[in-house]
Amino acid sequence: IKQNESLITKSNAKQQYLLTDRDLSKLGSISKENPRHKDWQPMKLFLESQVIRASRDKFGTEDDLEERRDEMVRKRILKRQSRRIDKQLEDERKEK
């Protein structure tokens, strides 16, 4: 690892670059003791440049990645709204 290379945690790589465990398993990683709690699983660190390259291979441009991320957020919001409406309808049926 070069001195100026930046590292990224597995969870951040998954959130920021929308990569899966399978995508990340193809990359090399460094295991480091978890700084939050010694007994937890070790933290996996990846070279950010490799993560970016894997994301570009999967999604294309950064704009495509951003579009995919926005789509996922929209789906999550719609799912929450749908659940809320379903629950309200169910509650109304129980009241009758």
N, C-alpha and C positions, 0 to 999 in steps of 0.2 A: 504494500500500500504506500503510495506516495504521501508525503507529508501534507500536501495541500488538498488531498482527496477528502470529500465530506462523506460521512456515514449517515445512514438513515435506519431507524428501527423498522422491524417487520410490520408493526401495526401502522406506523405512519406511511410506509410504502404502500400498504393496502388501501389506506384511506385516500391519500393524495393522488396516487397513480392508478387506482382501481385494479391492482393486480391481485390474483388469487394465490393461495398457498402453492398450487401447482406451478404457477408462473415463477414464483420466488424460489421454489425448490431447484430450479434449473440454474440459479445464480449461486455463486460462492458467498458464504456468510462467515461472520466471526461471532462466536458465542462469548458473551461477557456476563459476569455475575450481575444479577438484577439489582439495580441501585435502590429500588423501593423496599425490597424485602429479600433477605439472603436465602430464605427457604423456597422462594418461588422459582419457576422455571428460568433458566438463563435467558438473557435478552439476546435476540439475534440482530446483528447489524449487517447492513448491506452497503456496498459502494453506491452512492446516489447516482453516479454516472451510469452504472449498469442497470439500475432500476429505471432510469429515464429511457435508456435504450430499449429495454424490454417493453416499456409502456408504449413507446413509439412503434415498435414492431407490432404490438397488439392493436393499437387504436389509430395509428397514423399520426397526424399532426397534433399539436397541443390544443388546437381549436376543436378537433374531433374528440379529444379526451374531455375537454370542458363541456362539450355538448352531451356526451355520455353521462358525465357527472350530474349535469342539470336534469337530464331525463330520469336518472335514478332518484333524485330529490323529489321531482314532480310525482313519480310513482309512489314514493313513500308518503307524501302528503295526501294524495288521493286515497291511499289505502287507509290512513288514519281517519280521514273524513268519512269514508264508507263505513268503517267500523262504528264510528260515533253515530251515524244515521241509523245503522242497523240496530244498535243498542237502544236508541230512542224509540224506534218503531216497536221493538220487543217490549220495552217498558210500557208503552201505550197499550199494547195488546193485553198485557198482564193487568192493567188497571181496569179494563172493560169487563 
